[in-house]
Amino acid sequence: MSRKCELTGKAVMSGNNVSHANNRTRRRFLPNLQPISFWSDALERRVSVKASTAGIRTVDKVGGIDKFVMSKAKTKLSPVLAKLRKSIEKAEKSKAASK
């Protein structure tokens, strides 16, 4: 699996280690990814994603995974979150129809 945050899109970056003698060797900067599961109020179940710590803080700030996913454009979401958004929309429609 790729080392990419499903929430923010942060991925591996590359650069150089620079020694005191100014020798340069290539290196990789890895994002701080954590496997985490968020509670979805609309679906009433847990949703597991691989997210960076910055992405986790953003979801908490916005008010949950449902609000985060619905606030993003469909084209900006990862395939996992696009599928989640579709199921959230479906769940919200069924709740509105039952009222």
One Martini backbone bead per residue (centre of mass of N, CA, C, O) as a GRO file, in nm:
protein
   99
    1MET     BB    1   0.101   0.034   0.015
    2SER     BB    2   0.069   0.353   0.030
    3ARG     BB    3   0.220   0.662   0.151
    4LYS     BB    4  -0.095   0.793   0.213
    5CYS     BB    5  -0.321   1.023   0.285
    6GLU     BB    6  -0.675   1.003   0.276
    7LEU     BB    7  -0.741   1.305   0.364
    8THR     BB    8  -0.488   1.508   0.246
    9GLY     BB    9  -0.247   1.368   0.051
   10LYS     BB   10  -0.007   1.298   0.190
   11ALA     BB   11   0.334   1.231   0.097
   12VAL     BB   12   0.617   1.144  -0.025
   13MET     BB   13   0.933   1.290   0.009
   14SER     BB   14   1.225   1.445  -0.132
   15GLY     BB   15   1.589   1.461  -0.065
   16ASN     BB   16   1.861   1.577   0.141
   17ASN     BB   17   2.153   1.491   0.283
   18VAL     BB   18   2.367   1.713   0.475
   19SER     BB   19   2.678   1.753   0.535
   20HIS     BB   20   2.945   1.923   0.658
   21ALA     BB   21   3.087   1.872   0.360
   22ASN     BB   22   2.838   1.887   0.150
   23ASN     BB   23   2.718   1.616   0.120
   24ARG     BB   24   2.489   1.438  -0.100
   25THR     BB   25   2.200   1.247  -0.007
   26ARG     BB   26   1.940   1.064  -0.056
   27ARG     BB   27   1.597   1.104   0.064
   28ARG     BB   28   1.311   1.040   0.279
   29PHE     BB   29   0.989   1.182   0.353
   30LEU     BB   30   0.769   1.073   0.589
   31PRO     BB   31   0.464   1.038   0.683
   32ASN     BB   32   0.247   1.049   0.970
   33LEU     BB   33   0.104   0.750   0.988
   34GLN     BB   34  -0.229   0.633   1.093
   35PRO     BB   35  -0.429   0.401   1.216
   36ILE     BB   36  -0.785   0.477   1.195
   37SER     BB   37  -1.106   0.514   1.364
   38PHE     BB   38  -1.415   0.645   1.282
   39TRP     BB   39  -1.718   0.784   1.372
   40SER     BB   40  -2.027   0.738   1.210
   41ASP     BB   41  -2.335   0.882   1.236
   42ALA     BB   42  -2.482   0.804   0.970
   43LEU     BB   43  -2.385   0.483   0.980
   44GLU     BB   44  -2.322   0.360   1.262
   45ARG     BB   45  -1.993   0.335   1.226
   46ARG     BB   46  -1.682   0.237   1.155
   47VAL     BB   47  -1.393   0.410   1.001
   48SER     BB   48  -1.114   0.310   0.820
   49VAL     BB   49  -0.791   0.478   0.814
   50LYS     BB   50  -0.509   0.642   0.661
   51ALA     BB   51  -0.356   0.893   0.865
   52SER     BB   52  -0.253   1.184   0.944
   53THR     BB   53  -0.217   1.388   1.209
   54ALA     BB   54  -0.333   1.636   1.065
   55GLY     BB   55  -0.596   1.495   0.970
   56ILE     BB   56  -0.706   1.425   1.250
   57ARG     BB   57  -0.727   1.718   1.352
   58THR     BB   58  -0.921   1.815   1.130
   59VAL     BB   59  -1.159   1.630   1.197
   60ASP     BB   60  -1.195   1.736   1.486
   61LYS     BB   61  -1.244   2.035   1.408
   62VAL     BB   62  -1.497   1.995   1.219
   63GLY     BB   63  -1.676   1.725   1.356
   64GLY     BB   64  -1.599   1.485   1.173
   65ILE     BB   65  -1.612   1.266   0.910
   66ASP     BB   66  -1.873   1.360   0.777
   67LYS     BB   67  -1.807   1.665   0.750
   68PHE     BB   68  -1.542   1.634   0.601
   69VAL     BB   69  -1.644   1.481   0.347
   70MET     BB   70  -1.876   1.690   0.270
   71SER     BB   71  -1.670   1.945   0.234
   72LYS     BB   72  -1.555   1.798   0.004
   73ALA     BB   73  -1.467   1.733  -0.298
   74LYS     BB   74  -1.499   1.462  -0.496
   75THR     BB   75  -1.216   1.496  -0.647
   76LYS     BB   76  -1.040   1.512  -0.358
   77LEU     BB   77  -1.097   1.220  -0.302
   78SER     BB   78  -1.053   0.924  -0.214
   79PRO     BB   79  -1.183   0.622  -0.287
   80VAL     BB   80  -1.272   0.563   0.005
   81LEU     BB   81  -1.416   0.845   0.056
   82ALA     BB   82  -1.610   0.836  -0.184
   83LYS     BB   83  -1.767   0.590  -0.083
   84LEU     BB   84  -1.848   0.716   0.187
   85ARG     BB   85  -2.007   0.956   0.074
   86LYS     BB   86  -2.221   0.788  -0.073
   87SER     BB   87  -2.330   0.643   0.187
   88ILE     BB   88  -2.408   0.901   0.339
   89GLU     BB   89  -2.612   1.010   0.135
   90LYS     BB   90  -2.796   0.763   0.147
   91ALA     BB   91  -2.858   0.776   0.454
   92GLU     BB   92  -2.980   1.065   0.453
   93LYS     BB   93  -3.214   1.003   0.258
   94SER     BB   94  -3.349   0.778   0.429
   95LYS     BB   95  -3.401   0.957   0.679
   96ALA     BB   96  -3.574   1.174   0.530
   97ALA     BB   97  -3.795   0.971   0.425
   98SER     BB   98  -3.885   0.860   0.718
   99LYS     BB   99  -4.000   1.151   0.830
   0.00000   0.00000   0.00000
